[in-house]
Amino acid sequence: DGVTIIPILEEILVVEKRLVLKEEVHVRRTAAAEDVEVPVTLRKQHAVVERVDPEGHASEQINPLSAQEQTL
């Protein structure tokens, strides 16, 4: 045909962001318990007093609020 096709190109910058595994971190949770004595200010205290006979049976209960209130 006598027709020559000449392609005309254009450069386009394509930016792409990909997640790629770089490293792994392994996390383990452990529970630890320790007994600690901490001094605290006691505001209220409730006590139940049981009278025990020599055989070890409880004979009666005394409510400390009905008796004279004591402060420690």
PDB file as gemmi writes it, atoms N, CA and C in Angstrom:
CRYST1    1.000    1.000    1.000  90.00  90.00  90.00 P 1                      
ATOM      1  N   ASP A   1       0.813  -1.200   0.000  1.00  0.00           N  
ATOM      2  CA  ASP A   1       0.000   0.000   0.000  1.00  0.00           C  
ATOM      3  C   ASP A   1       0.851   1.255   0.000  1.00  0.00           C  
ATOM      4  N   GLY A   2       2.074   1.201   0.343  1.00  0.00           N  
ATOM      5  CA  GLY A   2       2.906   2.385   0.396  1.00  0.00           C  
ATOM      6  C   GLY A   2       2.711   3.188   1.658  1.00  0.00           C  
ATOM      7  N   VAL A   3       2.030   2.617   2.732  1.00  0.00           N  
ATOM      8  CA  VAL A   3       1.791   3.329   4.007  1.00  0.00           C  
ATOM      9  C   VAL A   3       2.764   2.775   5.034  1.00  0.00           C  
ATOM     10  N   THR A   4       3.493   3.652   5.657  1.00  0.00           N  
ATOM     11  CA  THR A   4       4.412   3.257   6.721  1.00  0.00           C  
ATOM     12  C   THR A   4       3.842   3.740   8.052  1.00  0.00           C  
ATOM     13  N   ILE A   5       3.750   2.843   8.998  1.00  0.00           N  
ATOM     14  CA  ILE A   5       3.222   3.199  10.326  1.00  0.00           C  
ATOM     15  C   ILE A   5       4.407   3.366  11.264  1.00  0.00           C  
ATOM     16  N   ILE A   6       4.505   4.524  11.840  1.00  0.00           N  
ATOM     17  CA  ILE A   6       5.568   4.824  12.800  1.00  0.00           C  
ATOM     18  C   ILE A   6       4.910   5.000  14.168  1.00  0.00           C  
ATOM     19  N   PRO A   7       5.226   4.142  15.131  1.00  0.00           N  
ATOM     20  CA  PRO A   7       4.624   4.288  16.468  1.00  0.00           C  
ATOM     21  C   PRO A   7       5.234   5.467  17.213  1.00  0.00           C  
ATOM     22  N   ILE A   8       4.400   6.209  17.863  1.00  0.00           N  
ATOM     23  CA  ILE A   8       4.848   7.330  18.694  1.00  0.00           C  
ATOM     24  C   ILE A   8       4.598   6.917  20.149  1.00  0.00           C  
ATOM     25  N   LEU A   9       5.660   6.912  20.931  1.00  0.00           N  
ATOM     26  CA  LEU A   9       5.586   6.428  22.308  1.00  0.00           C  
ATOM     27  C   LEU A   9       5.658   7.592  23.292  1.00  0.00           C  
ATOM     28  N   GLU A  10       5.048   7.387  24.435  1.00  0.00           N  
ATOM     29  CA  GLU A  10       5.095   8.386  25.506  1.00  0.00           C  
ATOM     30  C   GLU A  10       5.484   7.645  26.783  1.00  0.00           C  
ATOM     31  N   GLU A  11       6.406   8.212  27.527  1.00  0.00           N  
ATOM     32  CA  GLU A  11       6.795   7.612  28.799  1.00  0.00           C  
ATOM     33  C   GLU A  11       5.869   8.096  29.898  1.00  0.00           C  
ATOM     34  N   ILE A  12       5.324   7.162  30.665  1.00  0.00           N  
ATOM     35  CA  ILE A  12       4.464   7.496  31.803  1.00  0.00           C  
ATOM     36  C   ILE A  12       5.074   6.820  33.031  1.00  0.00           C  
ATOM     37  N   LEU A  13       5.253   7.592  34.064  1.00  0.00           N  
ATOM     38  CA  LEU A  13       5.796   7.049  35.308  1.00  0.00           C  
ATOM     39  C   LEU A  13       4.669   6.401  36.099  1.00  0.00           C  
ATOM     40  N   VAL A  14       4.812   5.134  36.422  1.00  0.00           N  
ATOM     41  CA  VAL A  14       3.821   4.401  37.202  1.00  0.00           C  
ATOM     42  C   VAL A  14       4.479   4.044  38.531  1.00  0.00           C  
ATOM     43  N   VAL A  15       3.909   4.583  39.608  1.00  0.00           N  
ATOM     44  CA  VAL A  15       4.437   4.311  40.942  1.00  0.00           C  
ATOM     45  C   VAL A  15       3.521   3.299  41.603  1.00  0.00           C  
ATOM     46  N   GLU A  16       4.107   2.264  42.145  1.00  0.00           N  
ATOM     47  CA  GLU A  16       3.327   1.208  42.756  1.00  0.00           C  
ATOM     48  C   GLU A  16       3.909   0.913  44.134  1.00  0.00           C  
ATOM     49  N   LYS A  17       3.026   0.755  45.096  1.00  0.00           N  
ATOM     50  CA  LYS A  17       3.459   0.460  46.455  1.00  0.00           C  
ATOM     51  C   LYS A  17       3.006  -0.953  46.787  1.00  0.00           C  
ATOM     52  N   ARG A  18       3.930  -1.800  47.220  1.00  0.00           N  
ATOM     53  CA  ARG A  18       3.608  -3.183  47.539  1.00  0.00           C  
ATOM     54  C   ARG A  18       4.073  -3.494  48.956  1.00  0.00           C  
ATOM     55  N   LEU A  19       3.312  -4.352  49.633  1.00  0.00           N  
ATOM     56  CA  LEU A  19       3.730  -4.845  50.939  1.00  0.00           C  
ATOM     57  C   LEU A  19       4.548  -6.107  50.731  1.00  0.00           C  
ATOM     58  N   VAL A  20       5.763  -6.074  51.224  1.00  0.00           N  
ATOM     59  CA  VAL A  20       6.669  -7.204  51.079  1.00  0.00           C  
ATOM     60  C   VAL A  20       7.140  -7.583  52.472  1.00  0.00           C  
ATOM     61  N   LEU A  21       7.108  -8.878  52.794  1.00  0.00           N  
ATOM     62  CA  LEU A  21       7.534  -9.345  54.114  1.00  0.00           C  
ATOM     63  C   LEU A  21       9.020  -9.087  54.291  1.00  0.00           C  
ATOM     64  N   LYS A  22       9.339  -8.318  55.339  1.00  0.00           N  
ATOM     65  CA  LYS A  22      10.728  -7.987  55.609  1.00  0.00           C  
ATOM     66  C   LYS A  22      11.280  -8.873  56.721  1.00  0.00           C  
ATOM     67  N   GLU A  23      10.502  -9.029  57.801  1.00  0.00           N  
ATOM     68  CA  GLU A  23      10.900  -9.873  58.920  1.00  0.00           C  
ATOM     69  C   GLU A  23       9.668 -10.230  59.725  1.00  0.00           C  
ATOM     70  N   GLU A  24       9.811 -11.140  60.678  1.00  0.00           N  
ATOM     71  CA  GLU A  24       8.706 -11.547  61.539  1.00  0.00           C  
ATOM     72  C   GLU A  24       9.091 -11.310  62.988  1.00  0.00           C  
ATOM     73  N   VAL A  25       8.100 -10.938  63.776  1.00  0.00           N  
ATOM     74  CA  VAL A  25       8.287 -10.767  65.211  1.00  0.00           C  
ATOM     75  C   VAL A  25       7.341 -11.733  65.905  1.00  0.00           C  
ATOM     76  N   HIS A  26       7.867 -12.578  66.763  1.00  0.00           N  
ATOM     77  CA  HIS A  26       7.063 -13.539  67.514  1.00  0.00           C  
ATOM     78  C   HIS A  26       6.885 -13.001  68.930  1.00  0.00           C  
ATOM     79  N   VAL A  27       5.635 -12.862  69.378  1.00  0.00           N  
ATOM     80  CA  VAL A  27       5.320 -12.315  70.697  1.00  0.00           C  
ATOM     81  C   VAL A  27       4.660 -13.406  71.518  1.00  0.00           C  
ATOM     82  N   ARG A  28       5.182 -13.631  72.705  1.00  0.00           N  
ATOM     83  CA  ARG A  28       4.584 -14.601  73.627  1.00  0.00           C  
ATOM     84  C   ARG A  28       4.176 -13.867  74.884  1.00  0.00           C  
ATOM     85  N   ARG A  29       2.983 -14.194  75.378  1.00  0.00           N  
ATOM     86  CA  ARG A  29       2.498 -13.606  76.629  1.00  0.00           C  
ATOM     87  C   ARG A  29       2.601 -14.647  77.728  1.00  0.00           C  
ATOM     88  N   THR A  30       3.136 -14.233  78.846  1.00  0.00           N  
ATOM     89  CA  THR A  30       3.210 -15.115  80.003  1.00  0.00           C  
ATOM     90  C   THR A  30       2.649 -14.375  81.205  1.00  0.00           C  
ATOM     91  N   ALA A  31       2.061 -15.126  82.105  1.00  0.00           N  
ATOM     92  CA  ALA A  31       1.507 -14.532  83.323  1.00  0.00           C  
ATOM     93  C   ALA A  31       2.441 -14.859  84.479  1.00  0.00           C  
ATOM     94  N   ALA A  32       2.712 -13.853  85.280  1.00  0.00           N  
ATOM     95  CA  ALA A  32       3.556 -14.045  86.455  1.00  0.00           C  
ATOM     96  C   ALA A  32       2.839 -13.449  87.655  1.00  0.00           C  
ATOM     97  N   ALA A  33       2.899 -14.147  88.770  1.00  0.00           N  
ATOM     98  CA  ALA A  33       2.246 -13.660  89.990  1.00  0.00           C  
ATOM     99  C   ALA A  33       3.275 -13.599  91.107  1.00  0.00           C  
ATOM    100  N   GLU A  34       3.165 -12.578  91.914  1.00  0.00           N  
ATOM    101  CA  GLU A  34       4.031 -12.478  93.074  1.00  0.00           C  
ATOM    102  C   GLU A  34       3.241 -11.870  94.221  1.00  0.00           C  
ATOM    103  N   ASP A  35       3.521 -12.332  95.418  1.00  0.00           N  
ATOM    104  CA  ASP A  35       2.848 -11.818  96.607  1.00  0.00           C  
ATOM    105  C   ASP A  35       3.595 -10.584  97.100  1.00  0.00           C  
ATOM    106  N   VAL A  36       2.837  -9.525  97.348  1.00  0.00           N  
ATOM    107  CA  VAL A  36       3.424  -8.275  97.807  1.00  0.00           C  
ATOM    108  C   VAL A  36       2.623  -7.785  98.995  1.00  0.00           C  
ATOM    109  N   GLU A  37       3.309  -7.363 100.037  1.00  0.00           N  
ATOM    110  CA  GLU A  37       2.629  -6.784 101.192  1.00  0.00           C  
ATOM    111  C   GLU A  37       2.651  -5.265 101.052  1.00  0.00           C  
ATOM    112  N   VAL A  38       1.456  -4.680 101.081  1.00  0.00           N  
ATOM    113  CA  VAL A  38       1.328  -3.239 100.935  1.00  0.00           C  
ATOM    114  C   VAL A  38       0.541  -2.712 102.125  1.00  0.00           C  
ATOM    115  N   PRO A  39       1.080  -1.746 102.858  1.00  0.00           N  
ATOM    116  CA  PRO A  39       0.314  -1.188 103.974  1.00  0.00           C  
ATOM    117  C   PRO A  39      -0.844  -0.328 103.457  1.00  0.00           C  
ATOM    118  N   VAL A  40      -2.032  -0.535 104.017  1.00  0.00           N  
ATOM    119  CA  VAL A  40      -3.208   0.233 103.620  1.00  0.00           C  
ATOM    120  C   VAL A  40      -3.905   0.762 104.862  1.00  0.00           C  
ATOM    121  N   THR A  41      -4.670   1.825 104.701  1.00  0.00           N  
ATOM    122  CA  THR A  41      -5.467   2.369 105.788  1.00  0.00           C  
ATOM    123  C   THR A  41      -6.835   1.706 105.733  1.00  0.00           C  
ATOM    124  N   LEU A  42      -7.214   1.069 106.827  1.00  0.00           N  
ATOM    125  CA  LEU A  42      -8.476   0.350 106.884  1.00  0.00           C  
ATOM    126  C   LEU A  42      -9.573   1.303 107.333  1.00  0.00           C  
ATOM    127  N   ARG A  43     -10.619   1.432 106.530  1.00  0.00           N  
ATOM    128  CA  ARG A  43     -11.709   2.343 106.870  1.00  0.00           C  
ATOM    129  C   ARG A  43     -12.845   1.619 107.587  1.00  0.00           C  
ATOM    130  N   LYS A  44     -13.160   0.407 107.193  1.00  0.00           N  
ATOM    131  CA  LYS A  44     -14.231  -0.364 107.819  1.00  0.00           C  
ATOM    132  C   LYS A  44     -13.770  -1.799 107.971  1.00  0.00           C  
ATOM    133  N   GLN A  45     -14.319  -2.442 108.977  1.00  0.00           N  
ATOM    134  CA  GLN A  45     -14.020  -3.851 109.182  1.00  0.00           C  
ATOM    135  C   GLN A  45     -15.252  -4.512 109.760  1.00  0.00           C  
ATOM    136  N   HIS A  46     -15.585  -5.688 109.260  1.00  0.00           N  
ATOM    137  CA  HIS A  46     -16.748  -6.434 109.719  1.00  0.00           C  
ATOM    138  C   HIS A  46     -16.241  -7.758 110.276  1.00  0.00           C  
ATOM    139  N   ALA A  47     -16.704  -8.119 111.467  1.00  0.00           N  
ATOM    140  CA  ALA A  47     -16.255  -9.366 112.087  1.00  0.00           C  
ATOM    141  C   ALA A  47     -17.456 -10.165 112.561  1.00  0.00           C  
ATOM    142  N   VAL A  48     -17.372 -11.472 112.414  1.00  0.00           N  
ATOM    143  CA  VAL A  48     -18.373 -12.388 112.951  1.00  0.00           C  
ATOM    144  C   VAL A  48     -17.646 -13.251 113.978  1.00  0.00           C  
ATOM    145  N   VAL A  49     -18.157 -13.246 115.222  1.00  0.00           N  
ATOM    146  CA  VAL A  49     -17.523 -13.993 116.305  1.00  0.00           C  
ATOM    147  C   VAL A  49     -18.370 -15.216 116.603  1.00  0.00           C  
ATOM    148  N   GLU A  50     -17.752 -16.381 116.593  1.00  0.00           N  
ATOM    149  CA  GLU A  50     -18.450 -17.622 116.919  1.00  0.00           C  
ATOM    150  C   GLU A  50     -17.881 -18.177 118.218  1.00  0.00           C  
ATOM    151  N   ARG A  51     -18.769 -18.547 119.109  1.00  0.00           N  
ATOM    152  CA  ARG A  51     -18.331 -19.213 120.339  1.00  0.00           C  
ATOM    153  C   ARG A  51     -18.307 -20.711 120.054  1.00  0.00           C  
ATOM    154  N   VAL A  52     -17.189 -21.341 120.372  1.00  0.00           N  
ATOM    155  CA  VAL A  52     -17.010 -22.759 120.086  1.00  0.00           C  
ATOM    156  C   VAL A  52     -16.869 -23.511 121.405  1.00  0.00           C  
ATOM    157  N   ASP A  53     -17.657 -24.568 121.557  1.00  0.00           N  
ATOM    158  CA  ASP A  53     -17.551 -25.381 122.774  1.00  0.00           C  
ATOM    159  C   ASP A  53     -16.323 -26.295 122.662  1.00  0.00           C  
ATOM    160  N   PRO A  54     -15.944 -26.972 123.725  1.00  0.00           N  
ATOM    161  CA  PRO A  54     -14.734 -27.808 123.700  1.00  0.00           C  
ATOM    162  C   PRO A  54     -14.757 -28.902 122.634  1.00  0.00           C  
ATOM    163  N   GLU A  55     -15.931 -29.322 122.191  1.00  0.00           N  
ATOM    164  CA  GLU A  55     -16.007 -30.346 121.147  1.00  0.00           C  
ATOM    165  C   GLU A  55     -15.802 -29.753 119.750  1.00  0.00           C  
ATOM    166  N   GLY A  56     -15.765 -28.427 119.639  1.00  0.00           N  
ATOM    167  CA  GLY A  56     -15.545 -27.774 118.349  1.00  0.00           C  
ATOM    168  C   GLY A  56     -16.811 -27.374 117.631  1.00  0.00           C  
ATOM    169  N   HIS A  57     -17.965 -27.424 118.304  1.00  0.00           N  
ATOM    170  CA  HIS A  57     -19.236 -27.041 117.690  1.00  0.00           C  
ATOM    171  C   HIS A  57     -19.529 -25.579 118.015  1.00  0.00           C  
ATOM    172  N   ALA A  58     -19.988 -24.837 117.009  1.00  0.00           N  
ATOM    173  CA  ALA A  58     -20.342 -23.433 117.236  1.00  0.00           C  
ATOM    174  C   ALA A  58     -21.655 -23.380 117.994  1.00  0.00           C  
ATOM    175  N   SER A  59     -21.665 -22.624 119.095  1.00  0.00           N  
ATOM    176  CA  SER A  59     -22.876 -22.573 119.910  1.00  0.00           C  
ATOM    177  C   SER A  59     -23.719 -21.342 119.613  1.00  0.00           C  
ATOM    178  N   GLU A  60     -23.099 -20.207 119.294  1.00  0.00           N  
ATOM    179  CA  GLU A  60     -23.862 -18.995 118.972  1.00  0.00           C  
ATOM    180  C   GLU A  60     -22.966 -18.030 118.218  1.00  0.00           C  
ATOM    181  N   GLN A  61     -23.596 -17.082 117.538  1.00  0.00           N  
ATOM    182  CA  GLN A  61     -22.854 -16.037 116.843  1.00  0.00           C  
ATOM    183  C   GLN A  61     -23.139 -14.709 117.508  1.00  0.00           C  
ATOM    184  N   ILE A  62     -22.131 -13.854 117.582  1.00  0.00           N  
ATOM    185  CA  ILE A  62     -22.290 -12.524 118.161  1.00  0.00           C  
ATOM    186  C   ILE A  62     -22.061 -11.517 117.042  1.00  0.00           C  
ATOM    187  N   ASN A  63     -23.022 -10.637 116.834  1.00  0.00           N  
ATOM    188  CA  ASN A  63     -22.884  -9.588 115.833  1.00  0.00           C  
ATOM    189  C   ASN A  63     -22.147  -8.423 116.482  1.00  0.00           C  
ATOM    190  N   PRO A  64     -20.975  -8.044 115.988  1.00  0.00           N  
ATOM    191  CA  PRO A  64     -20.210  -6.974 116.639  1.00  0.00           C  
ATOM    192  C   PRO A  64     -20.896  -5.614 116.569  1.00  0.00           C  
ATOM    193  N   LEU A  65     -21.828  -5.422 115.636  1.00  0.00           N  
ATOM    194  CA  LEU A  65     -22.511  -4.134 115.548  1.00  0.00           C  
ATOM    195  C   LEU A  65     -23.564  -3.991 116.645  1.00  0.00           C  
ATOM    196  N   SER A  66     -24.145  -5.108 117.084  1.00  0.00           N  
ATOM    197  CA  SER A  66     -25.141  -5.019 118.146  1.00  0.00           C  
ATOM    198  C   SER A  66     -24.459  -4.883 119.507  1.00  0.00           C  
ATOM    199  N   ALA A  67     -23.261  -5.380 119.635  1.00  0.00           N  
ATOM    200  CA  ALA A  67     -22.499  -5.203 120.873  1.00  0.00           C  
ATOM    201  C   ALA A  67     -21.769  -3.867 120.793  1.00  0.00           C  
ATOM    202  N   GLN A  68     -20.896  -3.640 121.723  1.00  0.00           N  
ATOM    203  CA  GLN A  68     -20.146  -2.380 121.740  1.00  0.00           C  
ATOM    204  C   GLN A  68     -19.169  -2.375 120.565  1.00  0.00           C  
ATOM    205  N   GLU A  69     -19.144  -1.282 119.797  1.00  0.00           N  
ATOM    206  CA  GLU A  69     -18.274  -1.186 118.632  1.00  0.00           C  
ATOM    207  C   GLU A  69     -16.855  -0.898 119.098  1.00  0.00           C  
ATOM    208  N   GLN A  70     -15.906  -1.634 118.538  1.00  0.00           N  
ATOM    209  CA  GLN A  70     -14.518  -1.466 118.930  1.00  0.00           C  
ATOM    210  C   GLN A  70     -13.729  -0.913 117.752  1.00  0.00           C  
ATOM    211  N   THR A  71     -12.767  -0.056 118.046  1.00  0.00           N  
ATOM    212  CA  THR A  71     -11.898   0.512 117.027  1.00  0.00           C  
ATOM    213  C   THR A  71     -10.523  -0.104 117.180  1.00  0.00           C  
ATOM    214  N   LEU A  72      -9.975  -0.584 116.064  1.00  0.00           N  
ATOM    215  CA  LEU A  72      -8.636  -1.184 116.101  1.00  0.00           C  
ATOM    216  C   LEU A  72      -7.591  -0.147 115.824  1.00  0.00           C  
TER     217      LEU A  72                                                      
END                                                                             
